[in-house]
Each structure stands twice: as C-alpha cells, then as structure tokens.
C-alpha cells in the first residue's frame, strides 16, 4: 500500500513539474492583458548570431515611463504589460553600438515584434533607427481590429457612444443607431453569426459586462454597460475569434477599451484642461472642442 502511495505521489510531482515547464516556455503568451500590449523580438549581431544578456529598454514617448528586459541565450526578449502608445526601444550590449528605435507602436491586446541587428563598436556610440514593428502578427492567432484615438472623434456618434462603431471590425454587424432615442443609445452587435450574449466587454482590463441584460443596452430598469466619454478613450480593440481564455468568458467578441492616459497632457501642478477649437469633422461639423487641450495654471 505504501508503495502505491509513493508511486502516486511521484506521478503527481512529475505532472506538476511538466505543467510548470510548459508554462515557463511561454512567456510571450502571458505578457499582455485586455488593457496592455507587449514588445517581443530577437537581438542578433552582424553575422546573425544571437546576442545573450543584451539590455532592452522600452520608454513610453508620452509619459517617459520605461521598462527593461534582458535577452536570453537565444537572443529573444519580451517586454510585457505595456500601456498602449508609442515607444522608444534602446538596445545595449557589450562590444556593440547602442541602437535606438523610435515610434514603435504598441496597441491594446497586441504583440509588437521588433527584431534588432546590432553593429560592432563601443556601447557609448549611438545608432538611431526609424523603425516600425512587424505588421504581421506571428505571436498570436487572434483576429481583431484596433480603433485608435484618431478614428473615434472623427466618426459620427449620435450619442457619443463608442459601441456605435464596433462594427468597424470584420465579422461584426449591428443595427444602425437611432439618434432620436433617449438614453445612451448603445448598440448590440453580432459577431460571426453569434448571439449578443456571447460578447464580453471590458474597460481597462476590468470586466464591464452586464450579466442581467447580456448585452450593451438597457431593459426596463436594468441599465446597460457603462459607456465612457469618447474623448476619454485612447483606443479600443474588438477581438472576434481565436483569442485566449484570459480575455473573457464569451465565445463572441471581446471588446477592450483603454482610457486615455492623462499623464501625457502634462496638467500637473494645478493645471487645467482647456479645450481648444479644432477643424470641423464628420463628428462635429461646427468644429467644436475635440481631443486637443492646452494647459493653464491658476493665477
């Protein structure tokens, strides 16, 4: 009997170690959430050999916040959990020139791939590169579409509700919003022939779904999902299929809005946000205040 218990205990231990090893080999898969993205890539030398222990630093160009990672023995690196925005990526290694790549775009729930080839030289020597992340997403099979802060204010929203443009993503269909309706006038969408209740909604990575209505709209006294002001949305992504289980409970669309990062507006030390007139757009034919602000301190 003791022998059987020993064998069962050993089998359980081996199973745990195997599962742990499998997850340890998948750092990139866990490097992004519903409100963040990540940068991955490989660092090589002029002969295309991998460079281990190179320092890779990603700095948010709007906020100045930075994160640093080291390459492994294969030259691969992962910088996870990055807020959406543009980044400057600097790579330094002993015996090589420091290379800096600017304007690397990181989108919500997306992996940006940046492969770097360093040049021989001193680390104090700088190499500036105007580079862009690979367009083809090879690190994820998820299908979806990102709507950024340029598109949201430029499109007509009858009640300033971002759900009215969810159908910009392929495979998403919804009814035309009625500008005469009262309330938030949210739009329920159908994804790849699925039901409304199959969709999942999040805001900055937190579940924002309504478990009673199973949709965006309101039924009698039951309110729908919370709708932020479109000027407060930096971007949102509608994932329609093949996303992993960490993004939601439903089998339909997974909608991930991300709030605008106010740090880049530089309103610290008692400053105010003052809307400034913009050119007329489809969303505002009169050219009223849009997503542009100046800062002012109290006198």
C-alpha positions in Angstrom: 0.0 0.0 0.0 2.8 2.4 0.9 4.5 1.6 -2.5 1.3 2.6 -4.3 1.1 5.8 -2.4 4.7 6.6 -3.2 4.2 6.0 -6.9 1.0 8.2 -6.9 2.9 11.0 -5.1 5.8 10.8 -7.6 3.4 10.8 -10.5 1.7 13.9 -9.2 5.0 15.7 -8.6 6.2 14.9 -12.2 2.9 16.1 -13.6 3.2 19.4 -11.7 6.8 19.9 -12.9 5.8 19.1 -16.5 3.0 21.7 -16.4 5.3 24.3 -14.8 7.9 23.7 -17.5 5.4 24.1 -20.3 4.2 27.4 -18.9 7.7 28.6 -18.3 8.4 28.2 -22.0 5.6 30.6 -22.9 6.5 34.0 -21.5 5.1 35.9 -24.5 1.6 34.5 -24.2 1.2 36.0 -20.7 2.8 39.3 -21.5 -0.3 41.2 -22.4 -3.7 41.8 -20.9 -7.0 43.2 -22.1 -5.6 46.7 -21.3 -2.0 46.4 -22.3 0.3 45.2 -25.1 3.9 44.0 -25.3 7.0 44.1 -27.4 8.9 41.0 -28.3 11.9 40.4 -30.6 15.3 38.9 -31.2 18.7 40.7 -30.9 21.5 39.4 -33.3 25.0 40.5 -34.4 26.1 41.3 -38.0 26.7 37.5 -38.5 23.1 36.8 -37.4 24.3 35.1 -34.2 22.1 35.6 -31.1 23.3 38.1 -28.5 22.6 37.0 -25.0 22.2 39.3 -21.9 21.6 42.4 -24.1 19.7 45.1 -22.3 16.5 46.2 -24.0 14.7 49.3 -22.6 11.3 50.5 -23.8 10.3 54.1 -22.9 6.8 55.4 -23.4 7.3 58.6 -25.6 4.3 60.3 -24.0 4.8 59.6 -20.3 8.5 58.8 -20.0 7.9 55.6 -18.2 10.3 52.8 -19.1 10.8 49.0 -18.6 13.9 47.0 -19.2 14.4 43.3 -20.1 17.4 41.1 -20.8 17.7 38.8 -23.8 18.0 35.1 -23.2 20.6 32.6 -24.6 18.7 32.6 -28.0 18.7 36.4 -28.1 15.0 36.7 -27.5 13.4 39.3 -25.3 9.9 40.1 -24.0 8.8 43.4 -22.5 5.3 42.7 -21.2 2.4 44.7 -19.8 3.0 48.0 -21.7 0.4 50.7 -21.8 -0.8 51.4 -25.4 1.2 54.2 -27.1 4.4 54.9 -29.0 7.7 53.6 -27.5 11.4 54.3 -28.0 13.4 51.0 -27.7 17.1 51.1 -26.8 19.3 48.0 -27.0 22.8 47.9 -25.5 25.3 45.0 -25.3 29.0 44.8 -24.5 31.1 45.2 -27.7 28.2 46.7 -29.7 26.9 50.1 -30.5 23.8 51.1 -28.7 20.9 51.1 -31.1 17.7 53.1 -30.5 14.5 52.6 -32.5 11.8 55.2 -32.2 8.0 55.4 -32.7 7.3 51.7 -32.0 3.6 51.5 -31.8 2.1 49.2 -29.1 -1.7 48.6 -29.3 -4.1 47.2 -26.7 -4.1 43.4 -26.5 -1.5 43.2 -29.3 2.1 42.0 -29.6 4.6 44.2 -31.4 7.5 42.3 -32.9 10.9 44.2 -33.2 14.0 42.3 -34.4 17.3 44.2 -34.0 20.7 43.7 -35.5 23.5 45.4 -33.6 26.7 46.8 -35.1 30.1 46.2 -33.7 31.5 49.1 -31.7 31.6 50.8 -28.3 28.4 50.9 -26.2 28.8 54.7 -26.0 28.3 55.0 -29.7 24.7 55.6 -30.7 22.8 54.3 -33.7 19.4 55.9 -34.3 16.9 53.9 -36.4 13.5 55.0 -37.6 11.9 51.5 -37.4 8.4 50.1 -37.2 7.3 46.9 -35.6 6.4 44.0 -38.0 2.9 44.4 -39.4 2.3 40.6 -39.5 1.3 39.3 -36.1 3.2 36.0 -35.8 2.9 35.7 -32.0 -0.9 35.4 -31.8 -3.6 33.9 -34.0 -6.3 36.2 -32.6 -8.4 38.1 -35.1 -9.5 41.6 -34.4 -9.3 45.3 -35.2 -7.9 48.3 -33.2 -9.7 51.7 -33.4 -7.4 54.5 -32.3 -7.9 58.0 -30.8 -7.8 59.5 -34.3 -10.8 57.5 -35.6 -13.1 57.7 -32.6 -13.6 61.5 -32.6 -13.6 61.7 -36.4 -16.6 59.4 -36.9 -20.2 60.4 -36.2 -21.5 59.2 -32.9 -25.2 60.2 -32.5 -25.0 60.0 -28.7 -21.2 59.9 -28.2 -21.3 56.2 -27.6 -18.3 54.1 -28.9 -20.5 51.0 -29.3 -22.0 52.6 -32.4 -18.7 51.9 -34.3 -17.9 48.4 -33.1 -18.9 47.1 -36.5 -15.7 48.6 -38.0 -14.1 45.2 -37.2 -14.5 42.4 -39.7 -17.2 39.9 -38.9 -19.1 42.3 -36.7 -22.6 43.6 -37.5 -25.1 45.7 -35.6 -28.2 47.8 -36.1 -28.0 51.5 -37.1 -28.3 53.7 -34.0 -31.4 55.9 -33.8 -30.4 59.4 -33.0 -33.9 60.1 -31.7 -33.7 57.5 -28.9 -33.3 58.7 -25.3 -30.5 57.4 -23.1 -27.1 56.1 -24.0 -28.4 54.5 -27.3 -25.9 51.6 -27.1 -25.7 49.2 -30.0 -25.7 45.4 -29.6 -23.6 43.6 -32.1 -23.5 40.1 -33.6 -20.1 38.6 -34.3 -19.5 35.8 -36.8 -23.2 34.8 -36.6 -23.1 34.5 -32.7 -25.6 35.9 -30.2 -25.5 39.2 -28.3 -25.0 37.3 -25.0 -21.8 35.7 -26.4 -19.9 39.0 -26.3 -17.6 40.2 -23.5 -16.9 43.8 -22.5 -14.0 45.1 -20.5 -12.7 48.6 -19.6 -9.0 49.0 -18.8 -8.8 45.3 -18.3 -11.7 45.1 -15.8 -14.9 43.2 -16.6 -17.6 45.7 -17.6 -20.3 43.3 -18.8 -23.9 43.3 -17.7 -24.8 39.8 -16.6 -28.5 40.6 -16.4 -29.0 42.0 -19.9 -26.2 40.0 -21.5 -25.6 42.9 -23.9 -24.9 46.6 -24.1 -28.4 48.1 -24.0 -30.9 48.6 -21.2 -34.0 46.6 -20.4 -36.7 48.4 -18.4 -35.0 49.5 -15.1 -31.9 47.4 -15.7 -29.0 49.6 -17.0 -26.7 48.5 -19.8 -22.9 48.6 -19.7 -21.0 51.7 -18.6 -20.2 54.0 -21.6 -17.2 56.3 -21.2 -16.9 59.7 -22.9 -15.3 59.0 -26.3 -12.8 61.8 -25.6 -11.6 59.7 -22.7 -10.9 56.6 -24.9 -7.4 56.2 -26.2 -8.2 53.2 -28.3 -10.3 50.0 -28.2 -9.9 46.6 -29.8 -12.6 44.2 -30.9 -11.3 40.7 -30.9 -13.6 38.4 -32.9 -12.0 34.9 -32.7 -9.0 32.8 -31.6 -8.2 35.0 -28.6 -7.1 33.1 -25.5 -9.2 32.4 -22.4 -7.7 35.2 -20.4 -9.6 37.9 -22.3 -13.2 36.9 -21.5 -15.9 34.4 -20.7 -17.8 34.6 -24.0 -17.4 32.9 -27.4 -18.2 36.0 -29.4 -16.5 39.3 -29.5 -14.1 40.6 -26.8 -14.2 44.4 -26.6 -11.3 46.1 -24.8 -11.5 49.9 -24.5 -8.5 51.7 -22.9 -8.8 55.1 -21.2 -6.7 58.0 -22.3 -3.5 58.4 -20.3 -3.8 61.8 -18.7 -0.1 61.9 -17.9 0.8 62.9 -21.4 -1.4 66.0 -21.1 1.0 67.4 -18.5 -1.5 69.0 -16.3 0.3 68.6 -13.0 0.9 71.3 -10.5 -2.6 72.7 -10.6 -3.0 73.0 -14.4 -6.4 72.9 -16.1 -7.6 71.2 -19.2 -8.8 73.8 -21.7 -10.4 72.6 -24.9 -9.1 74.3 -28.0 -11.1 74.7 -31.2 -10.4 72.1 -33.9 -11.2 71.8 -37.6 -14.7 70.6 -38.5 -15.1 66.8 -38.7 -17.8 64.4 -39.5 -18.4 64.0 -35.8 -18.6 67.8 -35.3 -19.4 69.9 -38.4 -19.2 73.1 -36.3 -15.5 72.5 -35.4 -16.2 72.5 -31.7 -13.8 71.3 -29.0 -12.3 68.0 -29.8 -9.4 65.9 -28.3 -6.9 68.7 -28.0 -6.1 70.5 -24.9 -3.8 73.3 -23.6 -2.6 73.7 -20.0 -3.0 76.7 -17.8 -2.1 77.3 -14.2 -4.3 79.3 -11.8 -3.1 82.9 -11.3 
